[in-house]
Amino acid sequence: MKNLGNMLKQAQQMQTKMAEMQDRLGDIELVGQSGAGMVQITVNAKGEMKRVKLAKEVVDPTDVEVLEDLIVAAFNDAKSRIDGVVAEETQKLMGGLKLPPGMKLPF
């Protein structure tokens, strides 16, 4: 029974650390870009888009589709960067504990 008590205590500590990490993720912001930096999207580590910056040269009312594609590409770049940061932070939190394949934290 002592091991069960320790496991429950560790689970509670892990839950507290996860909540703290999720709070910190809102403060981490990364910029994704496309079109050689003409489109920049700032996203926080919770996946929320915070800012969009467009160079004047990329705004062409006769070719909206290109701008739409550049925005999507910049967001995907930012999201990819964020995924790396979240994985790194989660690994720090887990202290080297290996998760089963396909299991991602935070949930």
C-alpha positions in Angstrom: 0.0 0.0 0.0 2.9 2.3 0.6 3.8 2.2 -3.1 0.3 3.1 -4.1 0.3 6.1 -1.8 3.7 7.2 -3.3 2.3 6.8 -6.8 -0.8 8.9 -6.0 1.4 11.6 -4.4 3.6 11.6 -7.5 0.6 11.8 -9.8 -0.7 14.9 -7.9 2.7 16.5 -8.1 2.8 15.8 -11.9 -0.7 17.3 -12.3 0.4 20.4 -10.5 3.5 20.7 -12.6 1.4 20.2 -15.8 -0.9 23.0 -14.8 2.1 25.3 -14.2 3.6 24.4 -17.5 0.3 25.1 -19.3 0.2 28.5 -17.7 3.7 29.2 -18.9 2.9 28.1 -22.4 0.6 31.1 -22.8 3.6 33.4 -22.3 5.9 31.7 -24.9 5.5 33.2 -28.3 7.2 32.2 -31.6 7.1 33.7 -35.0 6.6 31.7 -38.2 7.2 33.2 -41.6 6.8 32.6 -45.3 7.6 34.5 -48.5 11.1 35.3 -47.3 9.7 37.0 -44.2 7.1 39.0 -46.0 4.4 37.2 -43.9 5.0 36.7 -40.2 2.6 35.1 -37.8 3.1 35.1 -34.0 1.6 32.2 -32.1 1.8 31.4 -28.4 2.6 27.9 -27.2 -1.0 27.2 -26.6 -1.6 27.5 -30.4 -3.3 30.9 -30.2 -2.5 33.3 -33.0 -1.4 36.7 -31.5 -0.2 38.8 -34.5 0.0 38.9 -38.2 2.5 41.1 -40.0 2.3 41.6 -43.8 4.8 43.4 -46.0 3.1 45.9 -48.3 4.6 44.1 -51.3 2.7 40.9 -50.6 -0.7 42.6 -50.5 -2.0 42.4 -54.0 -5.9 42.7 -54.3 -5.7 41.0 -57.7 -3.9 37.9 -56.3 -5.5 37.1 -52.9 -4.8 33.4 -53.2 -1.1 33.9 -52.9 -1.5 35.9 -49.7 -3.8 33.2 -48.3 -1.3 30.5 -49.0 1.5 32.6 -47.5 -0.5 33.1 -44.3 -1.2 29.4 -44.0 2.4 28.6 -44.6 3.6 31.1 -42.0 1.1 29.8 -39.4 2.2 26.2 -40.1 5.8 27.3 -39.6 5.0 28.9 -36.3 3.0 25.9 -35.2 5.9 23.6 -36.0 8.2 25.7 -33.9 5.7 25.7 -31.1 5.3 21.9 -31.2 9.1 21.6 -30.7 9.0 24.0 -27.7 6.0 22.1 -26.1 7.8 18.8 -26.6 10.9 20.1 -25.0 9.0 21.6 -22.0 7.1 18.3 -21.6 10.3 16.3 -21.7 11.8 18.5 -19.0 8.6 18.1 -16.9 8.6 14.3 -17.3 12.3 14.1 -16.3 13.2 11.5 -18.9 10.1 9.4 -18.4 9.3 7.7 -21.7 5.8 7.9 -22.9 4.2 5.2 -25.0 4.3 5.9 -28.8 1.6 8.3 -29.9 0.9 9.6 -26.4 1.4 13.4 -26.3 1.3 15.8 -23.4 -0.3 18.1 -22.6 -3.5 16.4 -23.5 
